Amino acid sequence: APFVVSYRAYSADACVPAGDGRPLSCPAGTDRWMNRQLDDAERGTVAWAKRDYMRYNYCDDGWRFPQGFPAECSRG
């Protein structure tokens, strides 16, 4: 890799699959980030990064997925 990334004091509040098709299991109060919407400024920042830095998006690559795109590609 051309660079190395590391994190200090990183703590993840993750929701994990419960298994057998059951819904995600989230520690109490930690699922707020999953339901959060970006505000206009944040959407603008994402659009800027996508426009100026993203070179490939597999959700735009129909040739790669002739049977249909992965589920995450339908999320906006």
mmJSON file of the N, C-alpha and C atoms, coordinates in Angstrom:
{"data_MODEL":{"atom_site":{
"group_PDB":["ATOM","ATOM","ATOM","ATOM","ATOM","ATOM","ATOM","ATOM","ATOM","ATOM","ATOM","ATOM","ATOM","ATOM","ATOM","ATOM","ATOM","ATOM","ATOM","ATOM","ATOM","ATOM","ATOM","ATOM","ATOM","ATOM","ATOM","ATOM","ATOM","ATOM","ATOM","ATOM","ATOM","ATOM","ATOM","ATOM","ATOM","ATOM","ATOM","ATOM","ATOM","ATOM","ATOM","ATOM","ATOM","ATOM","ATOM","ATOM","ATOM","ATOM","ATOM","ATOM","ATOM","ATOM","ATOM","ATOM","ATOM","ATOM","ATOM","ATOM","ATOM","ATOM","ATOM","ATOM","ATOM","ATOM","ATOM","ATOM","ATOM","ATOM","ATOM","ATOM","ATOM","ATOM","ATOM","ATOM","ATOM","ATOM","ATOM","ATOM","ATOM","ATOM","ATOM","ATOM","ATOM","ATOM","ATOM","ATOM","ATOM","ATOM","ATOM","ATOM","ATOM","ATOM","ATOM","ATOM","ATOM","ATOM","ATOM","ATOM","ATOM","ATOM","ATOM","ATOM","ATOM","ATOM","ATOM","ATOM","ATOM","ATOM","ATOM","ATOM","ATOM","ATOM","ATOM","ATOM","ATOM","ATOM","ATOM","ATOM","ATOM","ATOM","ATOM","ATOM","ATOM","ATOM","ATOM","ATOM","ATOM","ATOM","ATOM","ATOM","ATOM","ATOM","ATOM","ATOM","ATOM","ATOM","ATOM","ATOM","ATOM","ATOM","ATOM","ATOM","ATOM","ATOM","ATOM","ATOM","ATOM","ATOM","ATOM","ATOM","ATOM","ATOM","ATOM","ATOM","ATOM","ATOM","ATOM","ATOM","ATOM","ATOM","ATOM","ATOM","ATOM","ATOM","ATOM","ATOM","ATOM","ATOM","ATOM","ATOM","ATOM","ATOM","ATOM","ATOM","ATOM","ATOM","ATOM","ATOM","ATOM","ATOM","ATOM","ATOM","ATOM","ATOM","ATOM","ATOM","ATOM","ATOM","ATOM","ATOM","ATOM","ATOM","ATOM","ATOM","ATOM","ATOM","ATOM","ATOM","ATOM","ATOM","ATOM","ATOM","ATOM","ATOM","ATOM","ATOM","ATOM","ATOM","ATOM","ATOM","ATOM","ATOM","ATOM","ATOM","ATOM","ATOM","ATOM","ATOM","ATOM","ATOM","ATOM","ATOM","ATOM","ATOM","ATOM","ATOM"],
"id":[1,2,3,4,5,6,7,8,9,10,11,12,13,14,15,16,17,18,19,20,21,22,23,24,25,26,27,28,29,30,31,32,33,34,35,36,37,38,39,40,41,42,43,44,45,46,47,48,49,50,51,52,53,54,55,56,57,58,59,60,61,62,63,64,65,66,67,68,69,70,71,72,73,74,75,76,77,78,79,80,81,82,83,84,85,86,87,88,89,90,91,92,93,94,95,96,97,98,99,100,101,102,103,104,105,106,107,108,109,110,111,112,113,114,115,116,117,118,119,120,121,122,123,124,125,126,127,128,129,130,131,132,133,134,135,136,137,138,139,140,141,142,143,144,145,146,147,148,149,150,151,152,153,154,155,156,157,158,159,160,161,162,163,164,165,166,167,168,169,170,171,172,173,174,175,176,177,178,179,180,181,182,183,184,185,186,187,188,189,190,191,192,193,194,195,196,197,198,199,200,201,202,203,204,205,206,207,208,209,210,211,212,213,214,215,216,217,218,219,220,221,222,223,224,225,226,227,228],
"type_symbol":["N","C","C","N","C","C","N","C","C","N","C","C","N","C","C","N","C","C","N","C","C","N","C","C","N","C","C","N","C","C","N","C","C","N","C","C","N","C","C","N","C","C","N","C","C","N","C","C","N","C","C","N","C","C","N","C","C","N","C","C","N","C","C","N","C","C","N","C","C","N","C","C","N","C","C","N","C","C","N","C","C","N","C","C","N","C","C","N","C","C","N","C","C","N","C","C","N","C","C","N","C","C","N","C","C","N","C","C","N","C","C","N","C","C","N","C","C","N","C","C","N","C","C","N","C","C","N","C","C","N","C","C","N","C","C","N","C","C","N","C","C","N","C","C","N","C","C","N","C","C","N","C","C","N","C","C","N","C","C","N","C","C","N","C","C","N","C","C","N","C","C","N","C","C","N","C","C","N","C","C","N","C","C","N","C","C","N","C","C","N","C","C","N","C","C","N","C","C","N","C","C","N","C","C","N","C","C","N","C","C","N","C","C","N","C","C","N","C","C","N","C","C","N","C","C","N","C","C"],
"label_atom_id":["N","CA","C","N","CA","C","N","CA","C","N","CA","C","N","CA","C","N","CA","C","N","CA","C","N","CA","C","N","CA","C","N","CA","C","N","CA","C","N","CA","C","N","CA","C","N","CA","C","N","CA","C","N","CA","C","N","CA","C","N","CA","C","N","CA","C","N","CA","C","N","CA","C","N","CA","C","N","CA","C","N","CA","C","N","CA","C","N","CA","C","N","CA","C","N","CA","C","N","CA","C","N","CA","C","N","CA","C","N","CA","C","N","CA","C","N","CA","C","N","CA","C","N","CA","C","N","CA","C","N","CA","C","N","CA","C","N","CA","C","N","CA","C","N","CA","C","N","CA","C","N","CA","C","N","CA","C","N","CA","C","N","CA","C","N","CA","C","N","CA","C","N","CA","C","N","CA","C","N","CA","C","N","CA","C","N","CA","C","N","CA","C","N","CA","C","N","CA","C","N","CA","C","N","CA","C","N","CA","C","N","CA","C","N","CA","C","N","CA","C","N","CA","C","N","CA","C","N","CA","C","N","CA","C","N","CA","C","N","CA","C","N","CA","C","N","CA","C","N","CA","C","N","CA","C","N","CA","C","N","CA","C","N","CA","C"],
"label_alt_id":[null,null,null,null,null,null,null,null,null,null,null,null,null,null,null,null,null,null,null,null,null,null,null,null,null,null,null,null,null,null,null,null,null,null,null,null,null,null,null,null,null,null,null,null,null,null,null,null,null,null,null,null,null,null,null,null,null,null,null,null,null,null,null,null,null,null,null,null,null,null,null,null,null,null,null,null,null,null,null,null,null,null,null,null,null,null,null,null,null,null,null,null,null,null,null,null,null,null,null,null,null,null,null,null,null,null,null,null,null,null,null,null,null,null,null,null,null,null,null,null,null,null,null,null,null,null,null,null,null,null,null,null,null,null,null,null,null,null,null,null,null,null,null,null,null,null,null,null,null,null,null,null,null,null,null,null,null,null,null,null,null,null,null,null,null,null,null,null,null,null,null,null,null,null,null,null,null,null,null,null,null,null,null,null,null,null,null,null,null,null,null,null,null,null,null,null,null,null,null,null,null,null,null,null,null,null,null,null,null,null,null,null,null,null,null,null,null,null,null,null,null,null,null,null,null,null,null,null],
"label_comp_id":["ALA","ALA","ALA","PRO","PRO","PRO","PHE","PHE","PHE","VAL","VAL","VAL","VAL","VAL","VAL","SER","SER","SER","TYR","TYR","TYR","ARG","ARG","ARG","ALA","ALA","ALA","TYR","TYR","TYR","SER","SER","SER","ALA","ALA","ALA","ASP","ASP","ASP","ALA","ALA","ALA","CYS","CYS","CYS","VAL","VAL","VAL","PRO","PRO","PRO","ALA","ALA","ALA","GLY","GLY","GLY","ASP","ASP","ASP","GLY","GLY","GLY","ARG","ARG","ARG","PRO","PRO","PRO","LEU","LEU","LEU","SER","SER","SER","CYS","CYS","CYS","PRO","PRO","PRO","ALA","ALA","ALA","GLY","GLY","GLY","THR","THR","THR","ASP","ASP","ASP","ARG","ARG","ARG","TRP","TRP","TRP","MET","MET","MET","ASN","ASN","ASN","ARG","ARG","ARG","GLN","GLN","GLN","LEU","LEU","LEU","ASP","ASP","ASP","ASP","ASP","ASP","ALA","ALA","ALA","GLU","GLU","GLU","ARG","ARG","ARG","GLY","GLY","GLY","THR","THR","THR","VAL","VAL","VAL","ALA","ALA","ALA","TRP","TRP","TRP","ALA","ALA","ALA","LYS","LYS","LYS","ARG","ARG","ARG","ASP","ASP","ASP","TYR","TYR","TYR","MET","MET","MET","ARG","ARG","ARG","TYR","TYR","TYR","ASN","ASN","ASN","TYR","TYR","TYR","CYS","CYS","CYS","ASP","ASP","ASP","ASP","ASP","ASP","GLY","GLY","GLY","TRP","TRP","TRP","ARG","ARG","ARG","PHE","PHE","PHE","PRO","PRO","PRO","GLN","GLN","GLN","GLY","GLY","GLY","PHE","PHE","PHE","PRO","PRO","PRO","ALA","ALA","ALA","GLU","GLU","GLU","CYS","CYS","CYS","SER","SER","SER","ARG","ARG","ARG","GLY","GLY","GLY"],
"label_asym_id":["A","A","A","A","A","A","A","A","A","A","A","A","A","A","A","A","A","A","A","A","A","A","A","A","A","A","A","A","A","A","A","A","A","A","A","A","A","A","A","A","A","A","A","A","A","A","A","A","A","A","A","A","A","A","A","A","A","A","A","A","A","A","A","A","A","A","A","A","A","A","A","A","A","A","A","A","A","A","A","A","A","A","A","A","A","A","A","A","A","A","A","A","A","A","A","A","A","A","A","A","A","A","A","A","A","A","A","A","A","A","A","A","A","A","A","A","A","A","A","A","A","A","A","A","A","A","A","A","A","A","A","A","A","A","A","A","A","A","A","A","A","A","A","A","A","A","A","A","A","A","A","A","A","A","A","A","A","A","A","A","A","A","A","A","A","A","A","A","A","A","A","A","A","A","A","A","A","A","A","A","A","A","A","A","A","A","A","A","A","A","A","A","A","A","A","A","A","A","A","A","A","A","A","A","A","A","A","A","A","A","A","A","A","A","A","A","A","A","A","A","A","A","A","A","A","A","A","A"],
"label_entity_id":["1","1","1","1","1","1","1","1","1","1","1","1","1","1","1","1","1","1","1","1","1","1","1","1","1","1","1","1","1","1","1","1","1","1","1","1","1","1","1","1","1","1","1","1","1","1","1","1","1","1","1","1","1","1","1","1","1","1","1","1","1","1","1","1","1","1","1","1","1","1","1","1","1","1","1","1","1","1","1","1","1","1","1","1","1","1","1","1","1","1","1","1","1","1","1","1","1","1","1","1","1","1","1","1","1","1","1","1","1","1","1","1","1","1","1","1","1","1","1","1","1","1","1","1","1","1","1","1","1","1","1","1","1","1","1","1","1","1","1","1","1","1","1","1","1","1","1","1","1","1","1","1","1","1","1","1","1","1","1","1","1","1","1","1","1","1","1","1","1","1","1","1","1","1","1","1","1","1","1","1","1","1","1","1","1","1","1","1","1","1","1","1","1","1","1","1","1","1","1","1","1","1","1","1","1","1","1","1","1","1","1","1","1","1","1","1","1","1","1","1","1","1","1","1","1","1","1","1"],
"label_seq_id":[1,1,1,2,2,2,3,3,3,4,4,4,5,5,5,6,6,6,7,7,7,8,8,8,9,9,9,10,10,10,11,11,11,12,12,12,13,13,13,14,14,14,15,15,15,16,16,16,17,17,17,18,18,18,19,19,19,20,20,20,21,21,21,22,22,22,23,23,23,24,24,24,25,25,25,26,26,26,27,27,27,28,28,28,29,29,29,30,30,30,31,31,31,32,32,32,33,33,33,34,34,34,35,35,35,36,36,36,37,37,37,38,38,38,39,39,39,40,40,40,41,41,41,42,42,42,43,43,43,44,44,44,45,45,45,46,46,46,47,47,47,48,48,48,49,49,49,50,50,50,51,51,51,52,52,52,53,53,53,54,54,54,55,55,55,56,56,56,57,57,57,58,58,58,59,59,59,60,60,60,61,61,61,62,62,62,63,63,63,64,64,64,65,65,65,66,66,66,67,67,67,68,68,68,69,69,69,70,70,70,71,71,71,72,72,72,73,73,73,74,74,74,75,75,75,76,76,76],
"pdbx_PDB_ins_code":[null,null,null,null,null,null,null,null,null,null,null,null,null,null,null,null,null,null,null,null,null,null,null,null,null,null,null,null,null,null,null,null,null,null,null,null,null,null,null,null,null,null,null,null,null,null,null,null,null,null,null,null,null,null,null,null,null,null,null,null,null,null,null,null,null,null,null,null,null,null,null,null,null,null,null,null,null,null,null,null,null,null,null,null,null,null,null,null,null,null,null,null,null,null,null,null,null,null,null,null,null,null,null,null,null,null,null,null,null,null,null,null,null,null,null,null,null,null,null,null,null,null,null,null,null,null,null,null,null,null,null,null,null,null,null,null,null,null,null,null,null,null,null,null,null,null,null,null,null,null,null,null,null,null,null,null,null,null,null,null,null,null,null,null,null,null,null,null,null,null,null,null,null,null,null,null,null,null,null,null,null,null,null,null,null,null,null,null,null,null,null,null,null,null,null,null,null,null,null,null,null,null,null,null,null,null,null,null,null,null,null,null,null,null,null,null,null,null,null,null,null,null,null,null,null,null,null,null],
"Cartn_x":[0.847,0.0,0.884,0.428,1.224,1.236,0.374,0.348,-0.208,-0.009,-0.485,-1.384,-2.487,-3.432,-3.51,-3.582,-3.8,-4.747,-5.358,-6.316,-5.907,-6.136,-5.913,-7.251,-7.448,-8.657,-9.917,-9.879,-11.026,-11.95,-13.217,-14.213,-15.401,-15.774,-16.892,-18.135,-19.244,-20.55,-21.251,-21.092,-21.586,-22.852,-23.692,-24.845,-24.451,-24.673,-24.226,-25.421,-25.3,-26.392,-26.651,-27.915,-28.279,-28.268,-28.277,-28.255,-29.649,-29.712,-30.978,-32.006,-31.558,-32.473,-33.112,-32.723,-33.279,-32.665,-33.315,-32.779,-31.455,-30.828,-29.572,-29.755,-28.717,-28.699,-27.798,-28.389,-27.633,-27.643,-26.487,-26.484,-27.396,-28.067,-29.034,-28.444,-29.13,-28.731,-27.628,-27.08,-25.945,-26.348,-27.628,-28.043,-28.431,-28.247,-28.632,-27.923,-26.655,-25.902,-26.466,-27.139,-27.691,-28.926,-29.581,-30.807,-30.599,-29.39,-29.076,-29.047,-29.562,-29.539,-28.505,-27.841,-26.89,-27.639,-27.08,-27.676,-27.149,-27.622,-27.244,-25.735,-25.09,-23.641,-22.891,-23.324,-22.671,-22.88,-24.083,-24.326,-23.453,-23.251,-22.366,-20.932,-20.477,-19.119,-18.962,-19.961,-19.911,-19.89,-20.722,-20.757,-19.412,-18.788,-17.476,-16.431,-16.396,-15.415,-15.655,-16.916,-17.244,-16.811,-17.13,-16.803,-15.294,-14.567,-13.143,-12.198,-12.671,-11.747,-12.16,-13.438,-13.847,-13.589,-12.87,-12.523,-13.353,-13.898,-14.671,-15.769,-16.951,-18.079,-18.71,-18.572,-19.095,-20.611,-21.295,-22.745,-23.134,-22.177,-22.42,-21.953,-21.441,-20.821,-21.776,-22.721,-23.701,-23.079,-21.956,-21.288,-20.827,-20.418,-19.913,-21.033,-22.254,-23.376,-24.53,-24.364,-25.435,-26.711,-26.606,-27.791,-28.45,-27.922,-28.479,-27.451,-27.606,-26.667,-26.841,-25.776,-25.882,-26.861,-27.409,-28.422,-27.937,-26.667,-26.181,-26.209,-26.289,-26.315,-27.644,-28.692,-29.99,-30.153,-29.204,-29.271,-28.735,-29.428,-29.073,-28.261],
"Cartn_y":[-1.192,0.0,1.244,2.302,3.525,4.303,3.947,4.644,3.702,4.063,3.261,4.133,3.579,4.298,3.585,4.363,3.777,4.677,4.115,4.848,4.731,5.799,5.787,5.952,5.256,5.368,5.167,4.22,3.933,2.949,3.262,2.378,2.298,1.111,0.929,0.502,1.174,0.763,0.046,-1.246,-1.995,-2.766,-2.866,-3.755,-4.997,-6.14,-7.377,-8.253,-9.049,-9.963,-10.95,-11.153,-12.09,-13.524,-13.715,-15.054,-15.571,-16.596,-17.242,-16.265,-15.225,-14.278,-13.296,-13.338,-12.398,-11.02,-9.965,-8.609,-8.398,-7.287,-6.931,-6.798,-7.149,-6.985,-5.798,-4.742,-3.523,-3.267,-2.946,-2.537,-1.328,-1.234,-0.163,1.211,1.963,3.332,3.484,2.393,2.527,2.504,2.317,2.231,3.584,4.663,5.989,6.327,5.954,6.294,5.604,4.458,3.75,4.454,5.255,5.928,7.414,7.877,9.29,9.646,10.821,11.331,12.453,12.558,13.646,14.946,16.052,17.354,17.85,19.013,19.527,19.715,20.249,20.475,19.146,18.158,16.846,16.176,16.295,15.744,16.444,17.753,18.49,18.0,17.705,17.186,15.82,14.973,13.654,13.811,14.707,14.932,15.451,16.353,16.882,15.766,14.936,13.847,12.865,12.564,11.641,12.223,13.48,14.134,14.256,14.636,14.941,13.761,12.72,11.66,10.247,9.989,8.621,8.308,7.253,6.865,5.696,4.892,3.726,3.476,3.221,2.896,1.622,0.529,-0.733,-0.719,0.221,0.32,0.932,1.455,1.957,0.967,-0.176,-1.131,-2.289,-2.051,-3.07,-4.316,-4.19,-5.336,-6.32,-5.791,-6.649,-7.458,-6.944,-7.59,-7.866,-8.801,-9.059,-9.612,-10.196,-10.737,-9.708,-8.508,-7.462,-6.96,-5.715,-5.071,-5.583,-5.511,-5.865,-4.927,-5.37,-4.604,-3.214,-3.073,-1.769,-0.726,-1.15,-0.194,0.541,0.029,0.699,1.734,1.823,2.808,4.128,5.194,6.467,7.335],
"Cartn_z":[0.0,0.0,0.0,-0.605,-0.657,0.657,1.596,2.879,3.937,5.188,6.312,7.168,7.611,8.458,9.795,10.865,12.181,12.963,13.99,14.81,16.263,17.013,18.453,19.146,20.215,21.034,20.195,19.283,18.428,19.133,19.132,19.726,18.777,18.381,17.457,18.223,17.933,18.449,17.306,17.248,16.097,16.423,15.418,15.477,14.687,15.26,14.615,14.265,13.205,12.854,13.989,14.306,15.365,14.855,13.546,12.958,12.65,11.848,11.478,10.912,10.229,9.61,10.571,11.827,12.802,12.599,13.099,12.909,13.638,13.314,13.965,15.463,16.178,17.623,17.944,18.507,18.81,20.308,20.884,22.289,22.468,23.58,23.825,23.524,22.68,22.378,21.355,20.839,19.924,18.459,18.167,16.77,16.18,16.916,16.417,15.116,14.976,13.768,12.54,12.73,11.573,11.018,11.827,11.415,11.154,11.23,11.051,9.573,9.245,7.876,7.783,6.647,6.431,6.207,6.712,6.426,5.076,4.634,3.31,3.17,4.203,4.135,4.027,4.78,4.727,3.366,2.811,1.469,0.439,0.604,-0.291,-0.202,0.996,1.183,0.528,0.668,0.028,-1.49,-2.023,-3.475,-3.97,-3.218,-3.594,-3.637,-2.59,-2.547,-3.691,-3.945,-5.041,-6.384,-6.598,-7.872,-8.075,-7.035,-7.187,-6.941,-6.252,-5.855,-6.245,-6.436,-6.74,-8.208,-8.451,-9.815,-10.314,-9.41,-9.815,-8.797,-9.277,-8.421,-8.966,-8.257,-8.779,-8.914,-8.248,-8.401,-9.749,-10.482,-11.841,-12.903,-12.488,-13.405,-13.709,-14.633,-14.986,-15.591,-16.259,-16.864,-15.797,-14.656,-13.58,-12.914,-12.943,-12.255,-13.216,-14.151,-15.124,-14.483,-13.291,-12.61,-11.698,-11.645,-10.787,-9.793,-9.403,-8.488,-7.06,-6.253,-4.833,-4.119,-3.011,-2.28,-1.894,-1.525,-1.075,-2.184,-3.435,-4.543,-4.64,-4.022,-4.086,-2.99,-2.082,-0.994,-1.49,-1.15,-1.709,-0.878],
"occupancy":[1.0,1.0,1.0,1.0,1.0,1.0,1.0,1.0,1.0,1.0,1.0,1.0,1.0,1.0,1.0,1.0,1.0,1.0,1.0,1.0,1.0,1.0,1.0,1.0,1.0,1.0,1.0,1.0,1.0,1.0,1.0,1.0,1.0,1.0,1.0,1.0,1.0,1.0,1.0,1.0,1.0,1.0,1.0,1.0,1.0,1.0,1.0,1.0,1.0,1.0,1.0,1.0,1.0,1.0,1.0,1.0,1.0,1.0,1.0,1.0,1.0,1.0,1.0,1.0,1.0,1.0,1.0,1.0,1.0,1.0,1.0,1.0,1.0,1.0,1.0,1.0,1.0,1.0,1.0,1.0,1.0,1.0,1.0,1.0,1.0,1.0,1.0,1.0,1.0,1.0,1.0,1.0,1.0,1.0,1.0,1.0,1.0,1.0,1.0,1.0,1.0,1.0,1.0,1.0,1.0,1.0,1.0,1.0,1.0,1.0,1.0,1.0,1.0,1.0,1.0,1.0,1.0,1.0,1.0,1.0,1.0,1.0,1.0,1.0,1.0,1.0,1.0,1.0,1.0,1.0,1.0,1.0,1.0,1.0,1.0,1.0,1.0,1.0,1.0,1.0,1.0,1.0,1.0,1.0,1.0,1.0,1.0,1.0,1.0,1.0,1.0,1.0,1.0,1.0,1.0,1.0,1.0,1.0,1.0,1.0,1.0,1.0,1.0,1.0,1.0,1.0,1.0,1.0,1.0,1.0,1.0,1.0,1.0,1.0,1.0,1.0,1.0,1.0,1.0,1.0,1.0,1.0,1.0,1.0,1.0,1.0,1.0,1.0,1.0,1.0,1.0,1.0,1.0,1.0,1.0,1.0,1.0,1.0,1.0,1.0,1.0,1.0,1.0,1.0,1.0,1.0,1.0,1.0,1.0,1.0,1.0,1.0,1.0,1.0,1.0,1.0,1.0,1.0,1.0,1.0,1.0,1.0,1.0,1.0,1.0,1.0,1.0,1.0],
"B_iso_or_equiv":[0.0,0.0,0.0,0.0,0.0,0.0,0.0,0.0,0.0,0.0,0.0,0.0,0.0,0.0,0.0,0.0,0.0,0.0,0.0,0.0,0.0,0.0,0.0,0.0,0.0,0.0,0.0,0.0,0.0,0.0,0.0,0.0,0.0,0.0,0.0,0.0,0.0,0.0,0.0,0.0,0.0,0.0,0.0,0.0,0.0,0.0,0.0,0.0,0.0,0.0,0.0,0.0,0.0,0.0,0.0,0.0,0.0,0.0,0.0,0.0,0.0,0.0,0.0,0.0,0.0,0.0,0.0,0.0,0.0,0.0,0.0,0.0,0.0,0.0,0.0,0.0,0.0,0.0,0.0,0.0,0.0,0.0,0.0,0.0,0.0,0.0,0.0,0.0,0.0,0.0,0.0,0.0,0.0,0.0,0.0,0.0,0.0,0.0,0.0,0.0,0.0,0.0,0.0,0.0,0.0,0.0,0.0,0.0,0.0,0.0,0.0,0.0,0.0,0.0,0.0,0.0,0.0,0.0,0.0,0.0,0.0,0.0,0.0,0.0,0.0,0.0,0.0,0.0,0.0,0.0,0.0,0.0,0.0,0.0,0.0,0.0,0.0,0.0,0.0,0.0,0.0,0.0,0.0,0.0,0.0,0.0,0.0,0.0,0.0,0.0,0.0,0.0,0.0,0.0,0.0,0.0,0.0,0.0,0.0,0.0,0.0,0.0,0.0,0.0,0.0,0.0,0.0,0.0,0.0,0.0,0.0,0.0,0.0,0.0,0.0,0.0,0.0,0.0,0.0,0.0,0.0,0.0,0.0,0.0,0.0,0.0,0.0,0.0,0.0,0.0,0.0,0.0,0.0,0.0,0.0,0.0,0.0,0.0,0.0,0.0,0.0,0.0,0.0,0.0,0.0,0.0,0.0,0.0,0.0,0.0,0.0,0.0,0.0,0.0,0.0,0.0,0.0,0.0,0.0,0.0,0.0,0.0,0.0,0.0,0.0,0.0,0.0,0.0],
"pdbx_formal_charge":[null,null,null,null,null,null,null,null,null,null,null,null,null,null,null,null,null,null,null,null,null,null,null,null,null,null,null,null,null,null,null,null,null,null,null,null,null,null,null,null,null,null,null,null,null,null,null,null,null,null,null,null,null,null,null,null,null,null,null,null,null,null,null,null,null,null,null,null,null,null,null,null,null,null,null,null,null,null,null,null,null,null,null,null,null,null,null,null,null,null,null,null,null,null,null,null,null,null,null,null,null,null,null,null,null,null,null,null,null,null,null,null,null,null,null,null,null,null,null,null,null,null,null,null,null,null,null,null,null,null,null,null,null,null,null,null,null,null,null,null,null,null,null,null,null,null,null,null,null,null,null,null,null,null,null,null,null,null,null,null,null,null,null,null,null,null,null,null,null,null,null,null,null,null,null,null,null,null,null,null,null,null,null,null,null,null,null,null,null,null,null,null,null,null,null,null,null,null,null,null,null,null,null,null,null,null,null,null,null,null,null,null,null,null,null,null,null,null,null,null,null,null,null,null,null,null,null,null],
"auth_seq_id":[1,1,1,2,2,2,3,3,3,4,4,4,5,5,5,6,6,6,7,7,7,8,8,8,9,9,9,10,10,10,11,11,11,12,12,12,13,13,13,14,14,14,15,15,15,16,16,16,17,17,17,18,18,18,19,19,19,20,20,20,21,21,21,22,22,22,23,23,23,24,24,24,25,25,25,26,26,26,27,27,27,28,28,28,29,29,29,30,30,30,31,31,31,32,32,32,33,33,33,34,34,34,35,35,35,36,36,36,37,37,37,38,38,38,39,39,39,40,40,40,41,41,41,42,42,42,43,43,43,44,44,44,45,45,45,46,46,46,47,47,47,48,48,48,49,49,49,50,50,50,51,51,51,52,52,52,53,53,53,54,54,54,55,55,55,56,56,56,57,57,57,58,58,58,59,59,59,60,60,60,61,61,61,62,62,62,63,63,63,64,64,64,65,65,65,66,66,66,67,67,67,68,68,68,69,69,69,70,70,70,71,71,71,72,72,72,73,73,73,74,74,74,75,75,75,76,76,76],
"auth_comp_id":["ALA","ALA","ALA","PRO","PRO","PRO","PHE","PHE","PHE","VAL","VAL","VAL","VAL","VAL","VAL","SER","SER","SER","TYR","TYR","TYR","ARG","ARG","ARG","ALA","ALA","ALA","TYR","TYR","TYR","SER","SER","SER","ALA","ALA","ALA","ASP","ASP","ASP","ALA","ALA","ALA","CYS","CYS","CYS","VAL","VAL","VAL","PRO","PRO","PRO","ALA","ALA","ALA","GLY","GLY","GLY","ASP","ASP","ASP","GLY","GLY","GLY","ARG","ARG","ARG","PRO","PRO","PRO","LEU","LEU","LEU","SER","SER","SER","CYS","CYS","CYS","PRO","PRO","PRO","ALA","ALA","ALA","GLY","GLY","GLY","THR","THR","THR","ASP","ASP","ASP","ARG","ARG","ARG","TRP","TRP","TRP","MET","MET","MET","ASN","ASN","ASN","ARG","ARG","ARG","GLN","GLN","GLN","LEU","LEU","LEU","ASP","ASP","ASP","ASP","ASP","ASP","ALA","ALA","ALA","GLU","GLU","GLU","ARG","ARG","ARG","GLY","GLY","GLY","THR","THR","THR","VAL","VAL","VAL","ALA","ALA","ALA","TRP","TRP","TRP","ALA","ALA","ALA","LYS","LYS","LYS","ARG","ARG","ARG","ASP","ASP","ASP","TYR","TYR","TYR","MET","MET","MET","ARG","ARG","ARG","TYR","TYR","TYR","ASN","ASN","ASN","TYR","TYR","TYR","CYS","CYS","CYS","ASP","ASP","ASP","ASP","ASP","ASP","GLY","GLY","GLY","TRP","TRP","TRP","ARG","ARG","ARG","PHE","PHE","PHE","PRO","PRO","PRO","GLN","GLN","GLN","GLY","GLY","GLY","PHE","PHE","PHE","PRO","PRO","PRO","ALA","ALA","ALA","GLU","GLU","GLU","CYS","CYS","CYS","SER","SER","SER","ARG","ARG","ARG","GLY","GLY","GLY"],
"auth_asym_id":["A","A","A","A","A","A","A","A","A","A","A","A","A","A","A","A","A","A","A","A","A","A","A","A","A","A","A","A","A","A","A","A","A","A","A","A","A","A","A","A","A","A","A","A","A","A","A","A","A","A","A","A","A","A","A","A","A","A","A","A","A","A","A","A","A","A","A","A","A","A","A","A","A","A","A","A","A","A","A","A","A","A","A","A","A","A","A","A","A","A","A","A","A","A","A","A","A","A","A","A","A","A","A","A","A","A","A","A","A","A","A","A","A","A","A","A","A","A","A","A","A","A","A","A","A","A","A","A","A","A","A","A","A","A","A","A","A","A","A","A","A","A","A","A","A","A","A","A","A","A","A","A","A","A","A","A","A","A","A","A","A","A","A","A","A","A","A","A","A","A","A","A","A","A","A","A","A","A","A","A","A","A","A","A","A","A","A","A","A","A","A","A","A","A","A","A","A","A","A","A","A","A","A","A","A","A","A","A","A","A","A","A","A","A","A","A","A","A","A","A","A","A","A","A","A","A","A","A"],
"auth_atom_id":["N","CA","C","N","CA","C","N","CA","C","N","CA","C","N","CA","C","N","CA","C","N","CA","C","N","CA","C","N","CA","C","N","CA","C","N","CA","C","N","CA","C","N","CA","C","N","CA","C","N","CA","C","N","CA","C","N","CA","C","N","CA","C","N","CA","C","N","CA","C","N","CA","C","N","CA","C","N","CA","C","N","CA","C","N","CA","C","N","CA","C","N","CA","C","N","CA","C","N","CA","C","N","CA","C","N","CA","C","N","CA","C","N","CA","C","N","CA","C","N","CA","C","N","CA","C","N","CA","C","N","CA","C","N","CA","C","N","CA","C","N","CA","C","N","CA","C","N","CA","C","N","CA","C","N","CA","C","N","CA","C","N","CA","C","N","CA","C","N","CA","C","N","CA","C","N","CA","C","N","CA","C","N","CA","C","N","CA","C","N","CA","C","N","CA","C","N","CA","C","N","CA","C","N","CA","C","N","CA","C","N","CA","C","N","CA","C","N","CA","C","N","CA","C","N","CA","C","N","CA","C","N","CA","C","N","CA","C","N","CA","C","N","CA","C","N","CA","C","N","CA","C","N","CA","C","N","CA","C","N","CA","C","N","CA","C"],
"pdbx_PDB_model_num":[1,1,1,1,1,1,1,1,1,1,1,1,1,1,1,1,1,1,1,1,1,1,1,1,1,1,1,1,1,1,1,1,1,1,1,1,1,1,1,1,1,1,1,1,1,1,1,1,1,1,1,1,1,1,1,1,1,1,1,1,1,1,1,1,1,1,1,1,1,1,1,1,1,1,1,1,1,1,1,1,1,1,1,1,1,1,1,1,1,1,1,1,1,1,1,1,1,1,1,1,1,1,1,1,1,1,1,1,1,1,1,1,1,1,1,1,1,1,1,1,1,1,1,1,1,1,1,1,1,1,1,1,1,1,1,1,1,1,1,1,1,1,1,1,1,1,1,1,1,1,1,1,1,1,1,1,1,1,1,1,1,1,1,1,1,1,1,1,1,1,1,1,1,1,1,1,1,1,1,1,1,1,1,1,1,1,1,1,1,1,1,1,1,1,1,1,1,1,1,1,1,1,1,1,1,1,1,1,1,1,1,1,1,1,1,1,1,1,1,1,1,1,1,1,1,1,1,1]
}}}
